[in-house]
Amino acid sequence: MRSARSDSLPALASIAALSRPMSTPEYYHASIGTHARTLEPARKIVAVLEGDHAISIDRWQAALDAVSAVNPGLRLRLHGQRRATRWISDAPAPRVVQLPARQWNTRSSFGAEFLIERPLSLREGCNVELLLLPRAGESTLVVLHTHHAIMDGAGAMHMLQELFRALRAEPLLGSNCTYSDVDLMREQRVPRSESRHVKTTWLTGEPSGLERGDDWRRIALGKPRRNQLARVAAALAEFMHRHSDLPALIAVPVNLRRHQPGIVSTGNYSAMLHVALQRGEGADAFREKLSALLASRSDAFYPGALDLVRWLPMPWLDRLLSRTPENFHRKRAVETAVISNLGRIDPLHYSAPGFTLRDFFVLPLAGSAFSILTCVDDRVDLALNLPRVLASNGRFDAIEAHLRERFPA
């Protein structure tokens, strides 16, 4: 692997403010959901923590203020248009919002619409909220609500760990990176990618029906197993191969911070790798193929032609790429499934006097078979989203039953 930063990138150092051009992947994420004629919701990061609760809202806000002061990525908003669009950390500070109790059991999207429907404005801010939601007994949900254009899963976990450091009166790490995901990729100078888009099909078969929207479920996968990601990928590929001989294309978000050890940031530094599994190939094949892609640094490959999309207004890009009333029931599969692996969650990192973590998960993104894998206290969960045209005719029940069979408690 190439070394860390060369002189073409600024040195890593603590920062209190941020101003830089928006990257093309950030522009893409910000565009989704901006056109009145598309069916996609805004791309959001919604992380949910459940625990015992005896912390006042004022104390939560004081901790959030402290975190925001040393992590300017929590105060970003957009300036300019198209190619001139840039981030500046001049948005209103993140806020804590007390919500009324809701009838939501946290195991599915049923009753969770209020989280996705909360508005965020990338141009006006604020774009980071901490939502407090009382539960039965002494339990409370603490929800991080933000936009994927400014934060990825690793960034959300850094922000939340900072929050609990503040609540425990520990020193904060802050942020130290002023450059973007694309700056980091270009620094690697990877000449080509071994990650390929190949013809594939949807996880559950061809779209059926005309019901719009998405549903997600948290599927319990028992205790953690060695090579958990590879095992889940193989199980999903096996299910797809029930109805197709095409390769199953499993997409895996990769944390680009691995190319620059020492980056501490709430930002979005994720890239996608694609692993094709043929019928009969299992977890070992997936692990070997993913390892080869990582060794070749394919996640850091960045074709400059992608920057052309920033010539388009955001609503135009949304209209070009998203589901619409005309195409939502016949969209072509770009990949079979996405698996974002957050790994093992240490409750000590997300606890403080007055709050002891019991559960942690992140809502999967809409639009595809998008899943997020987590492990808390030796309990593995897969939060799996399916568009309703892919979940129809009992297919969500079928994939859930398949996964429970492959991963018994």
C-alpha positions, 0 to 999 in steps of 0.5 A: 500500500502507498504511504500516507499523505504526500505534500500535495495534501494539507497536514492533519491538524486540529481544526475549528472551521472548515471551508472547501469545495464540495466533492462529486460523491457529496454532490451526488448524495446531496442531489438525491430527493431534490427534484419534485418529480422523483420518489427518493427521500433525502439521503440521511444518516439516522443512527439510533441508540437505546439505553437507560436514561437520566440525562437532562436535555440541557446536559445533552445540549451542552455536550453537543455544543462542546462536540460541535465546537471542535468538529466543524463538520457538524456545522456545514452548509452549502454555498454556491451552485454546481461546480462552484458549490462548497462547504462552509462551517457557518451553519447554526449549531446542532440542536437537541430536540425532545420528541413525544413518545411514539409507537415504534418498536425499532425492529422495522420501518413501521412507525418510523416515518417521523425520522425520515420525514424530518426536514434538513436544509443543506443550504440553511442548516442546521444539518445535525440533530440529536433527537430524544425519544422516551420509551416505556419505563426508564428507556430512551432513544437517542437518535442522530439525524443528519445528511449523508452528504456530510457524514458517513457511518464512520463519521457518525460513530466518531460524532457519537463517541465524541458526544459521550466523551463530553458527557463523561467529561473526557478530552475530545478528539475533534477533527483534523482533516480539511480535504475531501474523499476525492482529494484523498482518492486522487492522492492515491493515484490508483490507475484502475479499479478491479471492482466491476459493475457486471450484469446482475439482478435484484436480490428478490427477483424482478420488480412486481406491483406498483406500490411505491416506497420502501420498507426495512426490517432488523433481522436477528442473525444470532451470535457473531461468527467469524467472517460475518460479512462474508457469510452474510454476503454469501447468504444473500447471493444464495437467495438471489441464485434461487431465481437467476443464474446471473452473478450476484453483485454485492456492494460493500462500502469501504472507509477511505480513511484506511489510506491515511492513518490518523484521519479523525473526521465526521465527514463522508469518506466512503467508497463502494467496492463490488464483489461478484459471486457466481452460483455456488461460490460462498463466503470463502470466495467472497472474502478472497475477492474482497481482500484482493480488491482492498489490496489493489486499492480499488476503493481509491480509484477515481475517474476524473470524468465523474466530475462532469456531473457537477455541471448539472443542477442538483434536481436534474441529477436527481431526476436522471438517477432516481426512481420516478413515477414512470420508472420505479417499477422497472428500474435496472439493478445496479447491484444485487445488495449493499452490505455496510458493515459497522462491526462490533459496537462497544457499549462503553463508547456510547455510555455515560453517567445517566445513559447505559447503551442497550442497543445501537443500529443505523437505518438503511438507505432507501432505493435498493436492497441496502443493509447495515450489519451491526453487533451489540453485546454478542447480538448481530442484526442486519437492518435490510431495506427493500423497495416495496416492488421487491418485497411484494408477494411475501418476498420480504418474509422469504428473505428473512426466513432464509437468513434466520435459517442460515444464522440460527440463534 
